[in-house]
Amino acid sequence: MRKKRGAVNRKKSTYDGIEFQSKLELYCYKKLKEAGIEFQYEENTYEIFPAFKHHGKYGKKAARGFSIKENRPIRAVTYTPDFVSDQHKFIIETKGYVPSQHSFPLRFKMFLQFCKQNNMGDYSIYIPSNQKQVDQVVQDIVNNSQ
Protein backbone atom coordinates (compact mmCIF):
# COMPACT_ATOMS: atom_id res chain seq x y z
CA MET A 1 0.00 0.00 0.00
CA ARG A 2 1.41 3.39 -1.04
CA LYS A 3 1.46 6.31 1.33
CA LYS A 4 -0.71 9.21 0.31
CA ARG A 5 1.32 12.22 -0.81
CA GLY A 6 0.24 15.71 -0.03
CA ALA A 7 0.72 18.51 2.44
CA VAL A 8 3.03 17.98 5.38
CA ASN A 9 0.99 16.99 8.43
CA ARG A 10 1.62 19.53 11.16
CA LYS A 11 0.10 19.88 14.57
CA LYS A 12 -1.31 23.37 14.90
CA SER A 13 -1.24 24.93 18.36
CA THR A 14 -2.71 28.07 19.89
CA TYR A 15 -0.80 30.07 22.49
CA ASP A 16 -1.11 33.75 23.53
CA GLY A 17 -4.07 33.93 21.15
CA ILE A 18 -1.85 33.06 18.16
CA GLU A 19 -2.34 29.96 16.00
CA PHE A 20 1.03 28.41 15.23
CA GLN A 21 1.50 26.19 12.20
CA SER A 22 3.70 23.69 14.04
CA LYS A 23 4.94 22.76 17.49
CA LEU A 24 8.43 23.89 16.45
CA GLU A 25 7.11 27.39 15.69
CA LEU A 26 5.47 27.49 19.12
CA TYR A 27 8.68 26.29 20.77
CA CYS A 28 10.68 29.01 19.00
CA TYR A 29 8.11 31.65 19.99
CA LYS A 30 8.35 30.67 23.65
CA LYS A 31 12.16 30.62 23.62
CA LEU A 32 12.39 34.07 22.02
CA LYS A 33 9.91 35.44 24.58
CA GLU A 34 11.82 33.81 27.49
CA ALA A 35 15.02 35.47 26.25
CA GLY A 36 13.30 38.88 26.14
CA ILE A 37 13.96 39.30 22.42
CA GLU A 38 11.73 41.66 20.41
CA PHE A 39 10.26 40.05 17.27
CA GLN A 40 7.18 39.78 15.07
CA TYR A 41 5.49 36.50 14.19
CA GLU A 42 4.38 36.11 10.55
CA GLU A 43 3.82 39.87 10.15
CA ASN A 44 6.34 40.57 7.38
CA THR A 45 5.52 39.43 3.85
CA TYR A 46 8.07 40.10 1.12
CA GLU A 47 7.36 40.14 -2.61
CA ILE A 48 10.32 38.14 -3.91
CA PHE A 49 9.19 38.00 -7.53
CA PRO A 50 6.81 40.59 -8.95
CA ALA A 51 3.44 39.93 -10.57
CA PHE A 52 3.33 40.24 -14.34
CA LYS A 53 1.05 39.64 -17.28
CA HIS A 54 1.88 36.76 -19.59
CA HIS A 55 1.20 37.78 -23.18
CA GLY A 56 0.39 34.70 -25.22
CA LYS A 57 -0.84 31.21 -24.41
CA TYR A 58 0.20 28.69 -21.84
CA GLY A 59 -1.32 25.37 -20.85
CA LYS A 60 -1.28 23.74 -17.45
CA LYS A 61 -2.86 20.99 -15.42
CA ALA A 62 -6.19 22.06 -14.00
CA ALA A 63 -8.75 20.57 -11.62
CA ARG A 64 -10.53 18.99 -14.57
CA GLY A 65 -7.85 17.99 -17.04
CA PHE A 66 -5.80 20.56 -18.91
CA SER A 67 -6.43 24.29 -19.20
CA ILE A 68 -5.13 26.68 -21.84
CA LYS A 69 -4.74 30.26 -20.63
CA GLU A 70 -4.14 33.35 -22.73
CA ASN A 71 -3.00 36.87 -21.79
CA ARG A 72 -3.41 36.18 -18.08
CA PRO A 73 -1.96 37.92 -15.05
CA ILE A 74 0.54 35.87 -13.07
CA ARG A 75 0.54 36.38 -9.31
CA ALA A 76 3.60 37.63 -7.45
CA VAL A 77 5.70 35.17 -5.46
CA THR A 78 5.70 36.14 -1.80
CA TYR A 79 7.46 34.86 1.29
CA THR A 80 6.39 35.27 4.92
CA PRO A 81 9.08 34.18 7.40
CA ASP A 82 8.00 32.88 10.79
CA PHE A 83 9.93 35.37 12.93
CA VAL A 84 11.49 38.73 12.06
CA SER A 85 13.22 41.29 14.24
CA ASP A 86 14.27 44.59 12.73
CA GLN A 87 15.72 45.61 16.09
CA HIS A 88 17.97 42.54 16.40
CA LYS A 89 18.34 42.05 12.61
CA PHE A 90 17.30 38.41 12.30
CA ILE A 91 14.89 36.23 10.38
CA ILE A 92 13.93 32.75 11.54
CA GLU A 93 12.09 30.15 9.46
CA THR A 94 11.37 27.03 11.49
CA LYS A 95 11.30 24.00 9.22
CA GLY A 96 10.98 20.42 10.24
CA TYR A 97 10.75 17.88 7.44
CA VAL A 98 10.51 19.40 3.94
CA PRO A 99 9.40 16.93 1.25
CA SER A 100 11.36 17.02 -2.01
CA GLN A 101 8.39 18.34 -4.03
CA HIS A 102 7.88 21.24 -1.64
CA SER A 103 8.34 24.80 -3.00
CA PHE A 104 10.21 26.07 0.07
CA PRO A 105 13.82 25.48 -1.09
CA LEU A 106 13.33 27.51 -4.28
CA ARG A 107 11.28 30.20 -2.54
CA PHE A 108 13.97 30.51 0.15
CA LYS A 109 16.74 30.91 -2.44
CA MET A 110 14.68 33.65 -4.05
CA PHE A 111 14.29 35.29 -0.64
CA LEU A 112 18.06 35.25 -0.07
CA GLN A 113 18.51 36.99 -3.42
CA PHE A 114 15.81 39.50 -2.39
CA CYS A 115 17.75 40.23 0.82
CA LYS A 116 20.93 40.81 -1.16
CA GLN A 117 19.20 43.16 -3.61
CA ASN A 118 17.44 45.10 -0.84
CA ASN A 119 20.44 45.73 1.41
CA MET A 120 19.38 43.28 4.09
CA GLY A 121 22.82 41.66 4.29
CA ASP A 122 23.11 42.67 7.94
CA TYR A 123 20.25 40.31 8.90
CA SER A 124 21.13 36.88 10.28
CA ILE A 125 18.93 34.24 8.69
CA TYR A 126 18.28 30.95 10.45
CA ILE A 127 16.38 27.77 9.52
CA PRO A 128 16.30 25.58 12.62
CA SER A 129 14.65 22.19 12.14
CA ASN A 130 14.45 20.95 15.74
CA GLN A 131 14.35 22.24 19.31
CA LYS A 132 18.11 21.91 19.87
CA GLN A 133 18.76 24.07 16.82
CA VAL A 134 16.18 26.64 18.01
CA ASP A 135 18.07 26.80 21.33
CA GLN A 136 21.32 27.44 19.42
CA VAL A 137 19.69 30.17 17.31
CA VAL A 138 18.25 31.95 20.34
CA GLN A 139 21.61 31.78 22.11
CA ASP A 140 23.35 33.21 19.03
CA ILE A 141 20.84 36.09 18.91
CA VAL A 142 21.34 36.78 22.64
CA ASN A 143 25.15 36.73 22.19
CA ASN A 144 24.96 39.13 19.22
CA SER A 145 22.68 41.51 21.16
CA GLN A 146 25.18 42.06 23.97
JOLIN-V760725 format. One record per helix or strand of 2 or more residues. SS is the DSSP state (H for helix, E for strand). FROM is the first residue (numbers start at 0). TO is the last residue. Records with the same first field share a line. If there is no record, write none. Layout:
# JOLIN-V760725
SS=FROM-TO + FROM-TO
This chain:
# JOLIN-V760725
E=12-14 + 17-19 + 39-40 + 44-48 + 51-61 + 64-73 + 76-79 + 82-84 + 89-91 + 123-125
H=22-33 + 103-116 + 130-144
